[in-house]
Amino acid sequence: MSKRDEFIEQMKARLDEWNAEIDELAARARQASDEAQVKYEEDIERLKQRRDETRRRLDELQHASEAAWDSLRQGMEESWELMRKAFRDAWRHEPPPGGPPDVSPDDRPDSRPDEGPDRQ
């Protein structure tokens, strides 16, 4: 598998993980206080927008010529970083009632700056 194909597959897997994490945040929002629920919903909407932008960039990347590959890859990595930060911020709200304490954003795998499509 070429580096390009490998990168694309990694980003597809990341999108799947983001979808699952958005679903988890939505479940947490349903159990949160009214104030926290509003914050969750705002964050979830931002996450969905960033996810959709990342998906659009991935589609461009899949159909790009070799000459455009480096530029589009850089844009994809920037999208990944923005999404990582958005998830880190979204997890800062209160935990669900009776649930475990919220995981520190720095302890979540997606918030570690040394991890990512090219940092493994």
C-alpha positions as CSV (number, residue, x, y, z in Angstrom):
1,M,0.0,0.0,0.0
2,S,1.4,3.4,-0.9
3,K,1.9,6.1,1.7
4,R,-0.9,8.0,0.1
5,D,-3.3,5.1,0.4
6,E,-2.2,4.4,3.9
7,F,-2.8,8.0,4.9
8,I,-6.2,8.0,3.4
9,E,-7.2,4.8,5.2
10,Q,-5.9,6.3,8.5
11,M,-8.1,9.4,8.0
12,K,-11.1,7.2,7.1
13,A,-10.6,5.3,10.4
14,R,-10.2,8.6,12.3
15,L,-13.5,9.9,10.8
16,D,-15.2,6.7,12.0
17,E,-13.8,7.3,15.5
18,W,-15.0,10.9,15.5
19,N,-18.5,9.8,14.6
20,A,-18.5,7.4,17.5
21,E,-17.1,10.1,19.8
22,I,-19.8,12.6,18.6
23,D,-22.4,10.0,19.4
24,E,-20.9,9.6,22.9
25,L,-21.0,13.3,23.5
26,A,-24.6,13.4,22.4
27,A,-25.5,10.7,24.9
28,R,-23.6,12.6,27.6
29,A,-25.5,15.8,26.7
30,R,-28.8,14.1,27.2
31,Q,-27.9,13.4,30.8
32,A,-26.3,16.7,31.6
33,S,-27.8,19.7,33.3
34,D,-29.6,22.2,31.1
35,E,-26.7,24.6,31.1
36,A,-24.1,21.9,30.2
37,Q,-26.5,20.4,27.7
38,V,-26.5,23.7,25.7
39,K,-22.7,23.8,25.7
40,Y,-22.6,20.2,24.6
41,E,-25.0,20.8,21.7
42,E,-23.0,23.8,20.6
43,D,-19.8,21.8,20.7
44,I,-21.4,18.9,18.9
45,E,-22.6,21.2,16.1
46,R,-19.0,22.6,15.7
47,L,-17.6,19.0,15.7
48,K,-20.1,18.0,13.0
49,Q,-19.1,21.0,10.9
50,R,-15.4,20.2,11.3
51,R,-16.0,16.5,10.6
52,D,-17.8,17.4,7.4
53,E,-15.0,19.8,6.3
54,T,-12.5,17.0,7.0
55,R,-14.5,14.5,5.0
56,R,-14.6,17.0,2.1
57,R,-10.9,17.4,2.2
58,L,-10.4,13.7,2.3
59,D,-12.6,13.4,-0.8
60,E,-10.4,16.0,-2.5
61,L,-7.3,14.1,-1.4
62,Q,-8.5,10.8,-2.8
63,H,-9.1,12.4,-6.2
64,A,-6.0,14.7,-6.3
65,S,-3.2,14.4,-8.7
66,E,0.3,13.6,-7.4
67,A,1.2,17.2,-7.9
68,A,-1.5,18.4,-5.5
69,W,-1.0,15.7,-3.0
70,D,1.4,17.5,-0.6
71,S,-0.7,20.6,-0.4
72,L,-3.9,18.7,0.2
73,R,-2.3,16.5,2.7
74,Q,-1.1,19.5,4.7
75,G,-4.7,20.8,4.6
76,M,-5.9,17.5,5.9
77,E,-3.5,17.5,8.7
78,E,-4.6,21.0,9.7
79,S,-8.2,19.8,9.7
80,W,-7.2,16.8,11.9
81,E,-5.5,19.2,14.4
82,L,-8.6,21.5,14.5
83,M,-10.8,18.5,15.1
84,R,-8.6,17.2,17.9
85,K,-8.7,20.6,19.6
86,A,-12.5,20.7,19.2
87,F,-12.9,17.3,20.8
88,R,-10.6,18.3,23.7
89,D,-12.7,21.4,24.3
90,A,-16.0,19.4,24.1
91,W,-15.0,16.9,26.8
92,R,-14.6,19.7,29.4
93,H,-18.2,19.8,30.4
94,E,-19.7,18.2,33.4
95,P,-19.9,14.4,33.6
96,P,-23.3,12.7,33.4
97,P,-25.2,12.4,36.8
98,G,-24.0,9.3,38.6
99,G,-21.4,8.7,36.0
100,P,-17.6,8.6,36.3
101,P,-15.7,11.9,36.5
102,D,-14.8,13.3,33.2
103,V,-11.6,12.2,31.7
104,S,-9.0,14.9,31.5
105,P,-8.7,16.1,27.9
106,D,-4.9,15.4,28.2
107,D,-5.6,11.8,29.0
108,R,-7.8,11.2,25.9
109,P,-5.9,9.6,23.0
110,D,-7.1,12.2,20.6
111,S,-5.6,15.0,22.6
112,R,-2.0,13.8,22.7
113,P,0.0,16.1,20.3
114,D,2.5,13.4,19.4
115,E,-0.2,11.1,17.9
116,G,-1.8,11.6,14.6
117,P,-1.7,10.1,11.1
118,D,2.0,10.7,10.7
119,R,3.2,10.6,14.2
120,Q,2.9,6.9,15.1
